[in-house]
Amino acid sequence: MAYTNYDLLTVPQAAKLLDTQDTFVYGLIRKGILVPATRSPQIKLSYPSLVAYLKRRIPSSFELVAA
């Protein structure tokens, strides 16, 4: 599924997108690294916040080279 800047993702959806466990995403929220867009009735994260998190995690010297 392609996401847009307006999409809100549940924790399980975000975990799947990040290829990790739900508990890891909850830990990022608890530490304040990811800030939920909504908390009630369900925690949801904005797609742009996940993209920003990934950009912070990738080293600036990282270069993808096609095989």
N, C-alpha and C positions, 0 to 999 in steps of 0.2 A: 504494500500500500504506500502510495506517495503522500507525504504530509505537507501541509502548507504552514505559513507563519501564524495562522489563526487557529490551528489545531491544538486542542488540549488533550494530553495523554494521561491515562491512568498509570499507576506505578507498574503494573504488569506489562503494559504496552511499552513504557519507557525502558524497562529492564530488557525486554525482547529486542528493542531497537539498539540498545547498548551491548547486547549479547552478554548479559550478566544475570544475577539472581535478584529477585524483588528485595531481599534483605539488604543488598548492597545499595540499591537506590534509596531505601528508607534510611540507611546510614548516612548517605550524602545529604539527605534532607535534614536529618537530625544535627549534622555538623554545620549546616548552613551553606553548604557548597551548592546545593540545588534549592531554589526557593519555589514552593508550590504557587501556582496561579490561583488555585482554590483549595480549600480544606474541608468544606462542608457541602454536601454530605459525603463526598469522596475526595481524597487528595488527587489533584491533577496538576500536571506540569506542562508548561508551554513548550512547543516544539523548538522555538528559537533559544530557549534556555538550555535545552539539551545540546543544540548545535554549539552554543557558546562554551558549554562545559567541555565538549570534545575538542574544540579549537584550543582551549587552555591546556589540555592534556597532551596534544601533539607537539613535539619539539619544533621550534621554528626552523631548525636545520633539516627537518624531515622532508624527503623528496621521494615521490612515487615515480618509479621508472617502469614503463611498460616492457614486458618481456618480449 
